[in-house]
Amino acid sequence: MLVVVLSGPGGAGKGTIARALVDGDARLSLSCSWTTRERRSDDAEDAYVFVSRPEFDGRLEAGGFLEWNEFLGCAYGTPVPDANATRDLLLEIDVAGGRQVLEHTPEALCFFVDAPDDAELRRRLLGRGDAPDRAEQRVVEAARERVEADALGYRRVVNDVLEEAIVEIRDLIDAARSSS
Ligand code: 5GP
């Protein structure tokens, strides 16, 4: 089973890319994370399993997460996949989570989906309804993650033209499949 990791700042478009990849590929399934953050108005119905902190901690203590992290005060985790799963797995997680995945699955394919520059990232964050201080925190966090992703060997994909970013990632997934 191939594990594909999509990281990158909120607002760079990785959610849209993840959806398009899964919709166009019957062999790929999108992992649904658990989170303790509040639902946002632009969240898809099935974006996350929204849980309380005690529920999250209960699953964590039971060893139920493949990886997890705290991001801006909220917990996010990838449930351990079903042992019988046959489809490749797409994880939309942050770089700290990608690091944990690479520790036990070094052959995982990791992409850092980025906006063309900080001004565009800020514009997209504000456009989706982030408060200005929250957007600023995310721009700063993105700069830190970019460096960490580079050090881990992530491939950076700039989401300027959406369709091109999708094709770039899809081609690399296909190449990884045919070489395994
Ligand atoms: P957001 O609040 O914008 O939905 O997500 C915030 C950050 O948490 C994003 O970078 C997103 O990729 C990351 N994230 C979402 N789910 C998970 C998860 O299961 N594990 C980890 N490590 N990060 C996650």
Boltz pocket constraint, residues with backbone or C-beta under 6 A from the ligand:
constraints:
  - pocket:
      binder: B
      contacts: [[A, 6], [A, 7], [A, 8], [A, 9], [A, 10], [A, 33], [A, 34], [A, 37], [A, 67], [A, 68], [A, 69], [A, 71], [A, 76], [A, 77], [A, 78], [A, 92], [A, 93], [A, 94], [A, 95], [A, 96], [A, 97], [A, 98]]
      max_distance: 6.0
